[in-house]
Amino acid sequence: MSVPFLDLKAVHHELRDELDLAWKSVVQHGHFLGGPEVERFEDEFAAYCETSKCVGVGNGTDALELILLAIGVGPGDEVVVPANTFAATAEAVRAVGARPRFADVLPDTLLLDPDSAAAAINWRTAALIGVHLFGQLADVSRLEALAARHGLAFIEDAAQAHGARLDGRRAGSAGHAAAFSFYPGKNLGALGDGGAVVTDDPALADRVRQLANHGRSARDRNCHEVSGRNSRLDTLQAAVLLAKLSRLDRDNDRRRSVMARYRAWLPDWCTPVAVAPGAAPVHHLAVVRTADRERVAETLTAAQIGWGVHYPVPCHLQPAFEEFGERLPVAERAAGEILSLPMSPSLSDGEVARVCEVLRGART
Ligand SMILES: *Cc1c(COP(=O)(O)O)cnc(C)c1O
């Protein structure tokens, strides 16, 4: 039995009829940008995130970049980001002309370490980005307090955490603003690129919307008040996301039960990344740590089981960012030990059992 890492065809199979309908209705009304589905999705997603505002944008990287621009982060500024994240977090900082200042992660959760973040702050620091990696919230209470103490903006990169909570707080509701991605493989994924900014600050939401729509005035579409750009959520993607949002909690529950089975059935030398007390993660990825990753990966490949590494090279050691020269031992060590097992709401118990059986057989 082969087990795919992520089978997007299977994820969408049950939704086929709803997706066909969504597609048809958008083709019929013809408002391919800014159609009624966009506003409906924005309202529903803001409510889902327990925030007052949502602005649909082109993708998750743009969401981060637009937040930074709207806050006024630019050349001469520094933004603290965790070393263990997808490159987009740091890219967004570079794109607005600021410098990413990498901080280390906690050894158990591999999420931004508030002490390391505090040590990275200096007089140039303008913002702090907490990344909810693998589907678990970073320590938003401590990061929020740290940002407040230094007068910084606190931004959440929630691209991997749609619906997650920590101490009851929803991903996206803790920072000044949060960025979401609807890349197809994310917990809430479009059929292409998409993203959103959520916030409780209506003025910030208005600025993001204006910047994402050529700097247009809200009152006169022919008046370009600022030099913006084009980064909007397509109506078609919004219609797809509306259909999928209604199933997100069910999908996240399924991810939780897959993870619970991994925890119960994996051999003890293959340890899932820790869940912090008070956290209710949504398991975007099933990341385990193992001393001999090469051997484990070979075993999985030989058994036709999909796997990945998120991420094999921490951000601060990537050629794009290594000029800054940070050394961050926890992230560097983890990068050599982590491995992502198949994870998806369409995984069956039998498939999870097969993955665990193959791993248990690897070192007996
Ligand atoms: C996917 C992702 C992004 C970027 O989202 P895109 O929609 O692909 O631009 C940013 N940060 C993290 C942590 C991500 O996983």
The ligand as a Gaussian input file, in Angstrom:
#p B3LYP/6-31G(d) Opt

LIG

0 1
 C        2.874000      29.200000       2.697000
 C        3.536000      30.120000       3.625000
 C        3.710000      31.481000       3.335000
 C        3.459000      32.083000       1.986000
 O        2.224000      31.891000       1.442000
 P        2.011000      31.939000      -0.155000
 O        0.532000      31.984000      -0.287000
 O        2.610000      30.703000      -0.712000
 O        2.673000      33.178000      -0.655000
 C        4.227000      32.309000       4.325000
 N        4.593000      31.824000       5.513000
 C        4.479000      30.517000       5.817000
 C        4.894000      30.045000       7.180000
 C        3.964000      29.626000       4.883000
 O        3.863000      28.314000       5.192000

